[in-house]
Amino acid sequence: MTSRTLIADQQKTRSVANMTNAEVQAEGMDSNVVHIQDYIDESTGEKGSGSFGLPADGWQDKTSMDWTLSAKEPSADETTADFNNLMM
């Protein structure tokens, strides 16, 4: 398993699946499968789209992560601005 830092618009991210310890058959391995459309790899500058594993312990801010992983409607631009203002 490798670790990368990807930069993406939260409007273009969503959770595909949430896997628990029992599903991956390993203790402490809870994770999410996340699809990211139009990301930039911070180390290479490469652009792309794809699905990735996000370990449950790979993030700290639960509120922001809930927003990042949620499915978003195309009309969510209004609430995106409100959310960003709230987080500032």
KEDREN-741838 format. One record per residue: residue number from 1; x, y, z of N, C-alpha, C in turn; residue in one letter. Coordinates in nm, 3 decimals, decimal comma. Layout:
N
{NUM; {X; Y; Z}; {X; Y; Z}; {X; Y; Z}; "a"}
...
This chain:
88
{1; {0,084; -0,116; 0,000}; {0,000; 0,000; 0,000}; {0,089; 0,123; 0,000}; "m"}
{2; {0,053; 0,222; -0,078}; {0,128; 0,347; -0,083}; {0,040; 0,463; -0,038}; "t"}
{3; {0,104; 0,571; -0,003}; {0,032; 0,690; 0,040}; {0,064; 0,803; -0,057}; "s"}
{4; {-0,040; 0,878; -0,095}; {-0,021; 0,993; -0,184}; {-0,106; 1,108; -0,133}; "r"}
{5; {-0,066; 1,228; -0,167}; {-0,147; 1,345; -0,137}; {-0,208; 1,393; -0,267}; "t"}
{6; {-0,342; 1,394; -0,270}; {-0,415; 1,437; -0,389}; {-0,492; 1,563; -0,356}; "l"}
{7; {-0,496; 1,655; -0,451}; {-0,572; 1,778; -0,436}; {-0,694; 1,767; -0,527}; "i"}
{8; {-0,814; 1,791; -0,469}; {-0,936; 1,777; -0,548}; {-1,044; 1,870; -0,495}; "a"}
{9; {-1,135; 1,906; -0,582}; {-1,253; 1,983; -0,546}; {-1,348; 1,888; -0,472}; "d"}
{10; {-1,397; 1,927; -0,355}; {-1,486; 1,840; -0,279}; {-1,614; 1,808; -0,356}; "q"}
{11; {-1,651; 1,892; -0,450}; {-1,770; 1,865; -0,532}; {-1,748; 1,744; -0,622}; "q"}
{12; {-1,622; 1,704; -0,642}; {-1,591; 1,595; -0,734}; {-1,538; 1,472; -0,661}; "k"}
{13; {-1,578; 1,457; -0,534}; {-1,539; 1,340; -0,455}; {-1,664; 1,276; -0,396}; "t"}
{14; {-1,658; 1,144; -0,378}; {-1,770; 1,075; -0,313}; {-1,723; 0,939; -0,265}; "r"}
{15; {-1,790; 0,890; -0,164}; {-1,761; 0,757; -0,111}; {-1,833; 0,654; -0,198}; "s"}
{16; {-1,762; 0,548; -0,233}; {-1,821; 0,440; -0,311}; {-1,864; 0,327; -0,218}; "v"}
{17; {-1,781; 0,298; -0,118}; {-1,812; 0,190; -0,023}; {-1,741; 0,216; 0,109}; "a"}
{18; {-1,803; 0,169; 0,217}; {-1,744; 0,176; 0,350}; {-1,718; 0,033; 0,394}; "n"}
{19; {-1,592; -0,001; 0,415}; {-1,556; -0,137; 0,452}; {-1,514; -0,142; 0,598}; "m"}
{20; {-1,569; -0,240; 0,670}; {-1,538; -0,255; 0,812}; {-1,435; -0,366; 0,832}; "t"}
{21; {-1,392; -0,385; 0,956}; {-1,295; -0,490; 0,989}; {-1,337; -0,626; 0,933}; "n"}
{22; {-1,464; -0,661; 0,949}; {-1,512; -0,793; 0,906}; {-1,502; -0,810; 0,754}; "a"}
{23; {-1,527; -0,703; 0,680}; {-1,525; -0,714; 0,534}; {-1,384; -0,728; 0,478}; "e"}
{24; {-1,286; -0,664; 0,540}; {-1,148; -0,677; 0,493}; {-1,071; -0,783; 0,570}; "v"}
{25; {-1,136; -0,845; 0,667}; {-1,081; -0,955; 0,747}; {-0,948; -0,919; 0,812}; "q"}
{26; {-0,944; -0,798; 0,867}; {-0,823; -0,754; 0,938}; {-0,864; -0,656; 1,047}; "a"}
{27; {-0,808; -0,674; 1,164}; {-0,838; -0,587; 1,276}; {-0,781; -0,447; 1,251}; "e"}
{28; {-0,860; -0,345; 1,279}; {-0,813; -0,207; 1,266}; {-0,798; -0,159; 1,123}; "g"}
{29; {-0,870; -0,221; 1,029}; {-0,855; -0,185; 0,889}; {-0,980; -0,121; 0,829}; "m"}
{30; {-1,064; -0,058; 0,911}; {-1,180; 0,012; 0,856}; {-1,132; 0,111; 0,751}; "d"}
{31; {-1,207; 0,123; 0,642}; {-1,167; 0,218; 0,538}; {-1,285; 0,250; 0,448}; "s"}
{32; {-1,267; 0,350; 0,366}; {-1,364; 0,389; 0,264}; {-1,299; 0,374; 0,128}; "n"}
{33; {-1,378; 0,335; 0,030}; {-1,335; 0,342; -0,109}; {-1,393; 0,473; -0,161}; "v"}
{34; {-1,305; 0,562; -0,207}; {-1,344; 0,696; -0,248}; {-1,314; 0,714; -0,396}; "v"}
{35; {-1,410; 0,770; -0,470}; {-1,385; 0,805; -0,611}; {-1,358; 0,954; -0,618}; "h"}
{36; {-1,248; 0,990; -0,683}; {-1,211; 1,130; -0,700}; {-1,201; 1,159; -0,849}; "i"}
{37; {-1,280; 1,255; -0,892}; {-1,279; 1,297; -1,032}; {-1,196; 1,424; -1,041}; "q"}
{38; {-1,104; 1,428; -1,134}; {-1,022; 1,548; -1,159}; {-0,936; 1,588; -1,040}; "d"}
{39; {-0,843; 1,502; -1,001}; {-0,750; 1,535; -0,893}; {-0,615; 1,574; -0,951}; "y"}
{40; {-0,532; 1,633; -0,866}; {-0,392; 1,661; -0,899}; {-0,307; 1,592; -0,794}; "i"}
{41; {-0,210; 1,510; -0,838}; {-0,117; 1,445; -0,747}; {-0,014; 1,550; -0,705}; "d"}
{42; {-0,008; 1,578; -0,575}; {0,077; 1,685; -0,525}; {0,226; 1,663; -0,557}; "e"}
{43; {0,272; 1,540; -0,555}; {0,415; 1,515; -0,574}; {0,459; 1,520; -0,720}; "s"}
{44; {0,368; 1,487; -0,813}; {0,408; 1,481; -0,953}; {0,342; 1,588; -1,040}; "t"}
{45; {0,232; 1,647; -0,990}; {0,158; 1,743; -1,071}; {0,067; 1,676; -1,173}; "g"}
{46; {0,067; 1,543; -1,173}; {-0,014; 1,466; -1,267}; {-0,163; 1,482; -1,234}; "e"}
{47; {-0,244; 1,495; -1,339}; {-0,389; 1,505; -1,321}; {-0,452; 1,370; -1,353}; "k"}
{48; {-0,565; 1,341; -1,289}; {-0,631; 1,214; -1,316}; {-0,763; 1,201; -1,244}; "g"}
{49; {-0,822; 1,083; -1,258}; {-0,945; 1,044; -1,189}; {-0,926; 0,900; -1,146}; "s"}
{50; {-0,992; 0,860; -1,039}; {-0,980; 0,722; -0,996}; {-1,043; 0,695; -0,862}; "g"}
{51; {-1,038; 0,569; -0,823}; {-1,090; 0,526; -0,693}; {-0,973; 0,484; -0,604}; "s"}
{52; {-0,984; 0,517; -0,476}; {-0,873; 0,497; -0,383}; {-0,926; 0,448; -0,249}; "f"}
{53; {-0,840; 0,382; -0,173}; {-0,872; 0,343; -0,036}; {-0,834; 0,456; 0,058}; "g"}
{54; {-0,925; 0,491; 0,148}; {-0,899; 0,593; 0,248}; {-0,916; 0,529; 0,385}; "l"}
{55; {-0,805; 0,502; 0,456}; {-0,815; 0,438; 0,588}; {-0,896; 0,524; 0,685}; "p"}
{56; {-0,967; 0,460; 0,774}; {-1,049; 0,533; 0,872}; {-0,964; 0,625; 0,958}; "a"}
{57; {-0,839; 0,591; 0,980}; {-0,754; 0,677; 1,062}; {-0,673; 0,776; 0,976}; "d"}
{58; {-0,708; 0,787; 0,848}; {-0,634; 0,874; 0,757}; {-0,683; 1,018; 0,754}; "g"}
{59; {-0,775; 1,053; 0,842}; {-0,827; 1,189; 0,847}; {-0,863; 1,224; 0,990}; "w"}
{60; {-0,868; 1,354; 1,018}; {-0,892; 1,399; 1,155}; {-1,023; 1,475; 1,171}; "q"}
{61; {-1,066; 1,549; 1,069}; {-1,183; 1,638; 1,080}; {-1,307; 1,567; 1,028}; "d"}
{62; {-1,386; 1,510; 1,121}; {-1,503; 1,430; 1,084}; {-1,606; 1,510; 1,005}; "k"}
{63; {-1,629; 1,635; 1,042}; {-1,729; 1,717; 0,973}; {-1,690; 1,739; 0,827}; "t"}
{64; {-1,566; 1,776; 0,803}; {-1,520; 1,796; 0,666}; {-1,523; 1,666; 0,586}; "s"}
{65; {-1,484; 1,556; 0,650}; {-1,482; 1,428; 0,579}; {-1,623; 1,382; 0,544}; "m"}
{66; {-1,721; 1,406; 0,631}; {-1,860; 1,372; 0,599}; {-1,904; 1,444; 0,473}; "d"}
{67; {-1,868; 1,571; 0,462}; {-1,904; 1,649; 0,343}; {-1,831; 1,595; 0,220}; "w"}
{68; {-1,703; 1,565; 0,235}; {-1,623; 1,516; 0,123}; {-1,677; 1,385; 0,070}; "t"}
{69; {-1,717; 1,295; 0,159}; {-1,761; 1,162; 0,116}; {-1,907; 1,156; 0,072}; "l"}
{70; {-1,984; 1,258; 0,100}; {-2,127; 1,254; 0,066}; {-2,148; 1,271; -0,085}; "s"}
{71; {-2,257; 1,211; -0,133}; {-2,296; 1,231; -0,273}; {-2,348; 1,373; -0,287}; "a"}
{72; {-2,312; 1,438; -0,396}; {-2,351; 1,578; -0,415}; {-2,433; 1,594; -0,542}; "k"}
{73; {-2,535; 1,675; -0,533}; {-2,617; 1,709; -0,648}; {-2,549; 1,821; -0,726}; "e"}
{74; {-2,571; 1,826; -0,858}; {-2,514; 1,937; -0,935}; {-2,559; 2,074; -0,885}; "p"}
{75; {-2,676; 2,080; -0,823}; {-2,728; 2,208; -0,772}; {-2,673; 2,241; -0,633}; "s"}
{76; {-2,574; 2,168; -0,585}; {-2,523; 2,188; -0,449}; {-2,428; 2,306; -0,438}; "a"}
{77; {-2,405; 2,379; -0,546}; {-2,312; 2,491; -0,542}; {-2,351; 2,595; -0,437}; "d"}
{78; {-2,480; 2,618; -0,417}; {-2,525; 2,714; -0,318}; {-2,485; 2,669; -0,177}; "e"}
{79; {-2,506; 2,543; -0,146}; {-2,473; 2,494; -0,013}; {-2,322; 2,479; 0,005}; "t"}
{80; {-2,249; 2,460; -0,104}; {-2,104; 2,451; -0,095}; {-2,047; 2,582; -0,042}; "t"}
{81; {-2,093; 2,694; -0,093}; {-2,046; 2,824; -0,046}; {-2,080; 2,843; 0,101}; "a"}
{82; {-2,202; 2,803; 0,140}; {-2,242; 2,814; 0,281}; {-2,153; 2,727; 0,370}; "d"}
{83; {-2,124; 2,605; 0,326}; {-2,039; 2,513; 0,402}; {-1,898; 2,571; 0,417}; "f"}
{84; {-1,844; 2,622; 0,307}; {-1,709; 2,679; 0,313}; {-1,703; 2,798; 0,407}; "n"}
{85; {-1,806; 2,882; 0,407}; {-1,811; 2,995; 0,500}; {-1,817; 2,947; 0,644}; "n"}
{86; {-1,893; 2,843; 0,670}; {-1,905; 2,787; 0,804}; {-1,772; 2,732; 0,854}; "l"}
{87; {-1,696; 2,669; 0,766}; {-1,569; 2,608; 0,804}; {-1,459; 2,710; 0,829}; "m"}
{88; {-1,471; 2,829; 0,773}; {-1,366; 2,932; 0,787}; {-1,367; 2,989; 0,924}; "m"}
